[in-house]
Amino acid sequence: MKLLIKNGRVVDPSSGLDKTIDVLIDKGKIAAIKPNIRASGAKIIDASRLVVAPGFIDMHVHLREPGQEEKETLSTGALAAARGGFTSIACMPNTEPVNDNRGVTEYILSEAKKNAVVNIFPVASITRRQLGEELTDMADLNDAGAVAFSDDGFPVQNAQVMRRALEYSKILSTIIIDHCEDKNLSAEGVMHEGYHSYLFGLKGIPSSSEEVMVSRDIILAQRADSPVHIAHLSTKGATELVRDAKRKKVKITAEVTPHHLFLTDSSLENYDTSYKVNPPLRSKEDAQALIRAVKDGIIDAIATDHAPHTVDDKSVEFDKAPFGINGLETAVSLCLDRLVNAKVISLHKFIKMISFNPALILGLENKGRIQVGADADLTLLNLRQEIVVDINTFKSKGRNNPFHGWKLKGAPQMTIVGGKVVYSSSPSRSSQ
């Protein structure tokens, strides 16, 4: 079926397009972008007063399947992504079993094709069972469909192993995504080490645990002449390391999460486990540094680190609760409200950070752009829509989100994947 999007403000950072214009979709591809398109038999979507953006891509998501389906499944995670405005998500390998072999990668792709309403791209583990000792068969995993490699919450501590991983990833033209944490420094910590950890009587995770590993990765990436992507930056020091590395032309990119931008360690005063995340919420100074880095273009992408847990998982003492924030359904509105509406960055730059740049980093061809021949993955935004975050309406199985009750302006109104509308908050906008 043909789909014709009429009178929307089309914003495409890849080409610099920002114009009220029509977009025609045919057979899952963008067929035309021009004024006053007429297409016989096309389903028409009135996008007046809406922004038409290239489909948003979350490059850091935990979907839990296989093995932890009580927390999330490929299907529910995809529904949450669609509601959040994401057309593509990259899922981390910390499943049960770990995605360290072709069988698990192929299972994820097969089940996603059958059950997911958005594109799902597997990220495979760097080492077998995420133990940090023996490299996986990266070539075989890449051939099976893995778009990147990461040991995520169990980051590779051995520098020699990481060096080899970077060298192999260069040969495969793929990328290493690193959760930068020195486990010896952060051992048993549950929140940011600083004034508030002492005040609340909780064991802290020092900024140095992140910064030491970011520094190591920069050195190794420079030595291997291979790209490395730093996951969820959280400290001022790590941000400055990335800034300096970019100045030196090291092949480094970085992402930040909304919760690290908009929350701080002071939020933990009530010991609410919804705020417990790794890396932890840092100080106000760190959050301000991250926002400056977003504004300056030092941080390339916005990602959620979506980590759903059951209510029972989180309903325990703070020390015992698992790390993780459920983020797919709040990220876009948070960024529109706190970054775009606050004039920290332009709408154009926000869209680039959440669509074009992630596609570029992950090597996703025909994603993250609105061009003739590209995949018809689009996110339609209503910049005027006011919402109140309600975790009880989430499509995700998880409810562990600390933004419940926040009033925000700007939200996804429609998500289109491969020319098919997979989410709409206003069905009445469509007609024949």
DOLORO-396003 format. One record per residue (C-alpha): residue in one letter; residue number from 1; x, y, z. Coordinates in pm, whole numbers, plus 32768, in hexadecimal, padded with zeros to 4 digits. Example, Ala and Ser with C-alpha at 12.3 -4.5 7.8 and 13.67 -1.06 7.14 Angstrom:
2
NODE/voti/lumtor/xx/yy/zz
NODE/A/1/84CE/7E3E/830C
NODE/S/2/8557/7F96/82CA
END
This chain:
432
NODE/voti/lumtor/xx/yy/zz
NODE/M/1/8000/8000/8000
NODE/K/2/806D/8162/7FB4
NODE/L/3/807C/825B/80D1
NODE/L/4/8078/83D1/8090
NODE/I/5/80E0/84BD/81A7
NODE/K/6/8059/8617/8159
NODE/N/7/80C4/8770/81CF
NODE/G/8/81BA/8707/82DC
NODE/R/9/82F2/87C6/833F
NODE/V/10/83F5/86D2/82BA
NODE/V/11/8540/86E7/8375
NODE/D/12/8660/8615/82EE
NODE/P/13/87B5/8660/8386
NODE/S/14/8868/8589/8284
NODE/S/15/880A/867A/816B
NODE/G/16/87BC/87B6/822F
NODE/L/17/8651/87AA/81C0
NODE/D/18/8560/886C/829F
NODE/K/19/842A/88BE/81D9
NODE/T/20/82B2/888A/81D0
NODE/I/21/8290/8785/80C0
NODE/D/22/81EF/8635/806D
NODE/V/23/8288/84DC/808C
NODE/L/24/820F/83B3/7FC1
NODE/I/25/8252/8251/8037
NODE/D/26/8230/8123/7F53
NODE/K/27/8291/7FB9/7F98
NODE/G/28/8341/8010/80DB
NODE/K/29/8424/8117/803D
NODE/I/30/8418/828F/801B
NODE/A/31/83A5/82C8/7EB5
NODE/A/32/838E/8443/7E9D
NODE/I/33/83CD/857F/7F68
NODE/K/34/8335/86B4/7ECB
NODE/P/35/8211/87A9/7EE4
NODE/N/36/80AC/874E/7E89
NODE/I/37/80DC/85DD/7E45
NODE/R/38/7FAC/8528/7DBB
NODE/A/39/7F9F/83AF/7DCE
NODE/S/40/7E71/82E9/7D68
NODE/G/41/7E03/81EC/7E6C
NODE/A/42/7EF7/8262/7F76
NODE/K/43/7E98/8275/80E2
NODE/I/44/7EC0/83E0/8145
NODE/I/45/7F4E/8458/8291
NODE/D/46/7F11/85C4/82E2
NODE/A/47/8055/8636/8383
NODE/S/48/7FF8/87A4/839E
NODE/R/49/80A2/883B/84D2
NODE/L/50/8172/86FF/84FC
NODE/V/51/82E6/86C6/84CA
NODE/V/52/8340/85A5/83E3
NODE/A/53/8494/851D/844A
NODE/P/54/8566/83F4/83E1
NODE/G/55/8510/82CC/84BE
NODE/F/56/85B1/82E4/8614
NODE/I/57/86B7/81DF/8672
NODE/D/58/8708/8175/87D4
NODE/M/59/885C/80D2/87CB
NODE/H/60/885A/8056/8933
NODE/V/61/8734/7F80/89A4
NODE/H/62/870A/7E4D/8A80
NODE/L/63/85F2/7D6D/8A02
NODE/R/64/862E/7C48/8AF1
NODE/E/65/85C1/7B3C/89F7
NODE/P/66/8633/7A29/89F2
NODE/G/67/862F/79C0/8B5E
NODE/Q/68/858E/7ADA/8C24
NODE/E/69/8440/7B01/8B7A
NODE/E/70/8397/7B5F/8CC4
NODE/K/71/8450/7CAD/8CAA
NODE/E/72/8427/7CF1/8B35
NODE/T/73/8401/7C3F/89EA
NODE/L/74/8461/7C9C/888B
NODE/S/75/82F0/7CE0/884B
NODE/T/76/82AB/7DBD/897A
NODE/G/77/83F5/7E73/8956
NODE/A/78/83A4/7EBD/87EC
NODE/L/79/824A/7F3F/8849
NODE/A/80/82E9/8022/894C
NODE/A/81/83E4/809A/8849
NODE/A/82/82D2/80E9/874E
NODE/R/83/820D/81AD/8852
NODE/G/84/834B/8266/88A9
NODE/G/85/8385/82CA/873E
NODE/F/86/849A/81D1/86F2
NODE/T/87/8495/8110/85AC
NODE/S/88/85D5/804D/85F1
NODE/I/89/867D/7FD0/872D
NODE/A/90/87C6/7F1F/876E
NODE/C/91/87AF/7E19/8881
NODE/M/92/88CA/7DCC/8970
NODE/P/93/8952/7C6A/899A
NODE/N/94/8910/7C2E/8B0E
NODE/T/95/87FE/7B31/8AD0
NODE/E/96/87EB/79CE/8B57
NODE/P/97/889F/7933/8AA6
NODE/V/98/8987/7A50/8A4C
NODE/N/99/8985/7AB8/88DF
NODE/D/100/8AE4/7A31/88A3
NODE/N/101/8A9B/7941/8786
NODE/R/102/89E9/7931/8637
NODE/G/103/88C5/786D/86C5
NODE/V/104/885A/7980/87B6
NODE/T/105/888A/7A95/86B5
NODE/E/106/87BA/79D9/85B6
NODE/Y/107/86AF/798E/86BB
NODE/I/108/868B/7B00/870D
NODE/L/109/8671/7B5F/859E
NODE/S/110/857A/7A48/8552
NODE/E/111/8496/7A95/8678
NODE/A/112/84AD/7C0B/8636
NODE/K/113/8440/7BD7/84CF
NODE/K/114/830D/7B1A/8549
NODE/N/115/82AF/7BE0/8680
NODE/A/116/8348/7D3C/867F
NODE/V/117/82A9/7E72/85E7
NODE/V/118/83F7/7F2A/85CE
NODE/N/119/854C/7ECA/8544
NODE/I/120/8622/7E10/8641
NODE/F/121/879A/7DFC/8612
NODE/P/122/8861/7D10/86F5
NODE/V/123/89A0/7D7F/879F
NODE/A/124/8A75/7C4C/87E8
NODE/S/125/8B66/7C21/890A
NODE/I/126/8CD7/7C65/88E4
NODE/T/127/8D3D/7B3A/89B8
NODE/R/128/8CA6/79E5/89F5
NODE/R/129/8B9A/79F4/8B04
NODE/Q/130/8C03/7B5C/8B41
NODE/L/131/8D1B/7ADD/8C20
NODE/G/132/8E22/7BC1/8B89
NODE/E/133/8F1A/7AAA/8B3F
NODE/E/134/8EE9/7A0F/89E6
NODE/L/135/8E71/7AC9/88B1
NODE/T/136/8D37/7A4D/8808
NODE/D/137/8D3E/79E8/869B
NODE/M/138/8CFF/7B50/8635
NODE/A/139/8D08/7B08/84C0
NODE/D/140/8BFE/79F9/84DF
NODE/L/141/8B22/7AD3/85BA
NODE/N/142/8B46/7BF5/84CC
NODE/D/143/8AE7/7B11/83AC
NODE/A/144/89B7/7A9C/8471
NODE/G/145/893B/7C00/8495
NODE/A/146/89E0/7CA0/85C5
NODE/V/147/8A0E/7E14/857F
NODE/A/148/8B03/7E5A/869B
NODE/F/149/8BB4/7DB9/87C3
NODE/S/150/8BA2/7E05/8935
NODE/D/151/8BCA/7D57/8A83
NODE/D/152/8AEB/7E69/8B0B
NODE/G/153/8ABE/7E54/8C87
NODE/F/154/8BE0/7D5E/8C9F
NODE/P/155/8CE3/7E36/8BED
NODE/V/156/8E2A/7D9D/8B7A
NODE/Q/157/8F27/7DDE/8C8D
NODE/N/158/9050/7D48/8BD7
NODE/A/159/90F0/7E4F/8AF6
NODE/Q/160/9190/7D4B/8A15
NODE/V/161/903F/7CA7/89D1
NODE/M/162/8FA7/7DFB/8983
NODE/R/163/90C9/7E4D/889D
NODE/R/164/908E/7D0D/87D6
NODE/A/165/8F19/7D53/87C7
NODE/L/166/8F5B/7EAB/8735
NODE/E/167/9049/7E1A/8634
NODE/Y/168/8F4D/7D14/85C5
NODE/S/169/8E31/7E0F/85BB
NODE/K/170/8EFF/7EE4/84CE
NODE/I/171/8F2B/7DBB/83E3
NODE/L/172/8DB2/7D7A/83EF
NODE/S/173/8D59/7EEB/83C3
NODE/T/174/8C82/7EDC/84FB
NODE/I/175/8C9A/7F8B/864B
NODE/I/176/8CE2/7F44/87B7
NODE/I/177/8BEF/7FDF/88AF
NODE/D/178/8C86/7FF6/8A0B
NODE/H/179/8BDF/8023/8B5B
NODE/C/180/8D0E/80C5/8BFD
NODE/E/181/8D33/804F/8D61
NODE/D/182/8E60/7FD6/8E26
NODE/K/183/8DBA/7ECF/8EFE
NODE/N/184/8ED1/7EDF/8FFE
NODE/L/185/8E89/804D/903C
NODE/S/186/8D0F/8034/9036
NODE/A/187/8CF8/7EEB/90F8
NODE/E/188/8BB0/7EC9/91B9
NODE/G/189/8B58/8036/9187
NODE/V/190/89E9/808D/9156
NODE/M/191/89EA/8206/9110
NODE/H/192/8AD8/8320/90B6
NODE/E/193/8BF0/8351/91AE
NODE/G/194/8BDC/84AE/923E
NODE/Y/195/8B2A/8587/933B
NODE/H/196/89D9/84DD/9311
NODE/S/197/8A5D/8379/932C
NODE/Y/198/8AF6/83D6/947E
NODE/L/199/89B7/8489/94E4
NODE/F/200/88D9/8362/9484
NODE/G/201/89C5/825B/950C
NODE/L/202/89E6/81A2/93C1
NODE/K/203/8B27/8117/932D
NODE/G/204/8B9C/81F1/920D
NODE/I/205/8C16/81B6/90AB
NODE/P/206/8D2C/82B0/9065
NODE/S/207/8D41/837C/8F26
NODE/S/208/8E9C/82EB/8EF5
NODE/S/209/8E07/8191/8EB3
NODE/E/210/8D7C/821A/8D6D
NODE/E/211/8E92/830A/8D16
NODE/V/212/8FAC/820B/8D35
NODE/M/213/8F02/8129/8C36
NODE/V/214/8EA6/8242/8B48
NODE/S/215/9013/82A9/8B4B
NODE/R/216/9081/8142/8B0A
NODE/D/217/8F8F/811B/89E7
NODE/I/218/9006/825F/894A
NODE/I/219/916F/81E8/8958
NODE/L/220/9118/8092/88C9
NODE/A/221/9038/811E/87B7
NODE/Q/222/9149/820E/8750
NODE/R/223/9249/80F4/874F
NODE/A/224/9169/800E/8681
NODE/D/225/90E8/812A/85A5
NODE/S/226/8F92/8095/85E6
NODE/P/227/8E4B/813F/8649
NODE/V/228/8DC4/811A/87AA
NODE/H/229/8C75/818E/882F
NODE/I/230/8C55/81F4/899C
NODE/A/231/8B07/8193/8A31
NODE/H/232/8A42/8270/8B20
NODE/L/233/8B43/8378/8B7E
NODE/S/234/8AFE/83F2/8CDE
NODE/T/235/8C20/84C0/8D67
NODE/K/236/8CBA/8611/8D1F
NODE/G/237/8E14/8574/8D13
NODE/A/238/8DB2/846A/8C15
NODE/T/239/8D0D/8574/8B40
NODE/E/240/8E4E/863F/8B3C
NODE/L/241/8F14/850A/8ADA
NODE/V/242/8E2C/84D3/89B1
NODE/R/243/8E41/8642/8955
NODE/D/244/8FBD/8633/8954
NODE/A/245/8FC3/84EC/8890
NODE/K/246/8EE8/8581/8781
NODE/R/247/8FCF/86A9/876E
NODE/K/248/90E9/85B2/872E
NODE/K/249/901B/8505/861D
NODE/V/250/8FF3/83BC/86DB
NODE/K/251/8ED7/82F0/8644
NODE/I/252/8DF0/8312/876E
NODE/T/253/8C7C/834D/8796
NODE/A/254/8BA8/8363/88CE
NODE/E/255/8A41/8356/8944
NODE/V/256/8985/83E4/8A6E
NODE/T/257/883C/8382/8B10
NODE/P/258/8722/846F/8B71
NODE/H/259/873A/8402/8CDB
NODE/H/260/88A7/8467/8CF2
NODE/L/261/8850/85B8/8C59
NODE/F/262/8720/860A/8D2B
NODE/L/263/874F/855B/8E7B
NODE/T/264/8860/8568/8F84
NODE/D/265/88CF/849F/90B1
NODE/S/266/8805/8580/9199
NODE/S/267/86CD/84D5/910C
NODE/L/268/871D/83A0/91DD
NODE/E/269/86BE/8441/9327
NODE/N/270/8588/8365/9346
NODE/Y/271/8648/8228/92E8
NODE/D/272/855D/81F3/91C1
NODE/T/273/85F1/80D3/90F9
NODE/S/274/8563/8162/8FB6
NODE/Y/275/868D/824E/8FC3
NODE/K/276/878D/8138/8FE5
NODE/V/277/884E/8117/8EA2
NODE/N/278/89AD/80C1/8E2C
NODE/P/279/8A67/819F/8DEC
NODE/P/280/89C2/8252/8F0F
NODE/L/281/8919/83A2/8F0A
NODE/R/282/8A37/8492/8F42
NODE/S/283/8A5D/85EC/8FD7
NODE/K/284/89BD/872E/8F5C
NODE/E/285/8B12/8797/8ED6
NODE/D/286/8B28/8656/8E0A
NODE/A/287/89CA/8682/8D7A
NODE/Q/288/8A18/87E9/8D17
NODE/A/289/8B59/8776/8C6E
NODE/L/290/8A97/8670/8BA9
NODE/I/291/899D/8775/8B35
NODE/R/292/8ABB/8857/8AC5
NODE/A/293/8B53/8733/8A06
NODE/V/294/8A07/86F5/8957
NODE/K/295/89F4/8864/88FB
NODE/D/296/8B5C/8865/8880
NODE/G/297/8B32/872C/87AB
NODE/I/298/8C26/865C/8879
NODE/I/299/8B19/8559/88C2
NODE/D/300/8A9C/84BB/8781
NODE/A/301/8963/83FE/87E2
NODE/I/302/8846/83EB/88D9
NODE/A/303/87F4/8289/894D
NODE/T/304/8712/8208/8A60
NODE/D/305/87CA/80DD/8AF7
NODE/H/306/8668/8056/8B1B
NODE/A/307/8681/7F55/8C34
NODE/P/308/852E/7ED0/8CA3
NODE/H/309/8502/7E0D/8DE6
NODE/T/310/83D7/7D77/8E94
NODE/V/311/8331/7E2D/8FB4
NODE/D/312/83A8/7D1C/90A0
NODE/D/313/8510/7D46/9027
NODE/K/314/850F/7EB3/9088
NODE/S/315/843B/7E94/91C4
NODE/V/316/855F/7E40/92A6
NODE/E/317/8666/7EFB/9370
NODE/F/318/872A/7FF3/929E
NODE/D/319/886F/7F30/92C8
NODE/K/320/87CC/7DF2/9243
NODE/A/321/8704/7E81/9122
NODE/P/322/8781/7E4D/8FBD
NODE/F/323/8804/7F71/8EF6
NODE/G/324/872F/7FF8/8DDB
NODE/I/325/8634/80F9/8D61
NODE/N/326/851E/80B3/8C68
NODE/G/327/854A/81C6/8B65
NODE/L/328/84B7/8184/8A0D
NODE/E/329/8369/8232/8A44
NODE/T/330/83E5/8372/8AE8
NODE/A/331/852E/83C9/8A3A
NODE/V/332/84A7/8492/8915
NODE/S/333/83BB/856A/89E1
NODE/L/334/84C7/85AA/8AE6
NODE/C/335/85BD/8620/89DE
NODE/L/336/84C0/86F2/8924
NODE/D/337/8455/879B/8A66
NODE/R/338/85A6/87C4/8B13
NODE/L/339/8691/87EF/89EA
NODE/V/340/85D1/886E/88BA
NODE/N/341/84C6/8941/8964
NODE/A/342/85CC/89C2/8A57
NODE/K/343/869D/8A2B/8927
NODE/V/344/87CB/8962/8996
NODE/I/345/87D7/88C8/883A
NODE/S/346/870B/88F2/86FF
NODE/L/347/8604/87FC/868B
NODE/H/348/86E6/87B0/8563
NODE/K/349/8804/8750/864A
NODE/F/350/8726/867C/872A
NODE/I/351/86A6/85B7/85FF
NODE/K/352/880A/8586/8585
NODE/M/353/8872/84FB/86D8
NODE/I/354/8751/8406/86E9
NODE/S/355/8738/8396/857E
NODE/F/356/884E/83E7/8487
NODE/N/357/8976/83C4/8575
NODE/P/358/890C/8274/860A
NODE/A/359/88D3/81EE/84A9
NODE/L/360/8A2E/8264/8446
NODE/I/361/8AD7/81D4/857A
NODE/L/362/8A2E/8080/8555
NODE/G/363/8A56/8076/83DB
NODE/L/364/88E0/805A/8399
NODE/E/365/88B5/809D/8228
NODE/N/366/877C/8155/81B7
NODE/K/367/8724/81B1/831E
NODE/G/368/872A/8304/83C7
NODE/R/369/86DD/83D0/8291
NODE/I/370/85B9/8446/81BE
NODE/Q/371/8629/8410/805A
NODE/V/372/8593/836C/7F29
NODE/G/373/85E6/81FA/7F38
NODE/A/374/8624/81F7/80AF
NODE/D/375/855C/8116/8196
NODE/A/376/840C/81AE/81EE
NODE/D/377/8453/81C7/8363
NODE/L/378/83C9/8310/83E5
NODE/T/379/8377/83B2/8531
NODE/L/380/826A/84BD/853B
NODE/L/381/8283/85B3/865B
NODE/N/382/8185/869D/86F4
NODE/L/383/8256/87B1/8790
NODE/R/384/8123/884F/8833
NODE/Q/385/809B/8719/88DC
NODE/E/386/80A7/8721/8A57
NODE/I/387/80C2/85D8/8B0F
NODE/V/388/80DB/855A/8C73
NODE/V/389/81B8/8427/8C96
NODE/D/390/80E9/8304/8D1A
NODE/I/391/81A6/81BF/8D47
NODE/N/392/805D/8102/8D5F
NODE/T/393/801D/8140/8BEC
NODE/F/394/816C/80B7/8B77
NODE/K/395/8175/7FB1/8A64
NODE/S/396/82B3/7F2A/8B02
NODE/K/397/8295/7E26/8C13
NODE/G/398/8378/7EFA/8CED
NODE/R/399/82FB/8012/8DCE
NODE/N/400/844C/8079/8E5C
NODE/N/401/844E/81DD/8DDA
NODE/P/402/849A/8306/8EBE
NODE/F/403/83E8/8409/8DE5
NODE/H/404/8288/83A1/8E4C
NODE/G/405/81B1/84D7/8E70
NODE/W/406/8298/85C0/8DAE
NODE/K/407/81E5/86BA/8CCE
NODE/L/408/828E/86D8/8B7B
NODE/K/409/824B/878C/8A34
NODE/G/410/828A/86D8/88EB
NODE/A/411/824B/856C/8897
NODE/P/412/824F/8467/8783
NODE/Q/413/80FF/8461/86D4
NODE/M/414/813A/8351/85D3
NODE/T/415/8243/824C/858B
NODE/I/416/8266/81B7/842F
NODE/V/417/8341/8087/83EB
NODE/G/418/8374/8009/828A
NODE/G/419/824C/80D4/8215
NODE/K/420/8163/8046/831F
NODE/V/421/80CD/8112/843A
NODE/V/422/812E/8054/8575
NODE/Y/423/80C8/815D/8672
NODE/S/424/7FDE/8286/8668
NODE/S/425/7F5A/835C/8783
NODE/S/426/7E5F/83FA/8696
NODE/P/427/7DC4/82FB/85A5
NODE/S/428/7CD1/83FE/8523
NODE/R/429/7DE5/84B1/8464
NODE/S/430/7DE5/83A5/8353
NODE/S/431/7CF4/8392/822E
NODE/Q/432/7CD0/82FA/80D9
END
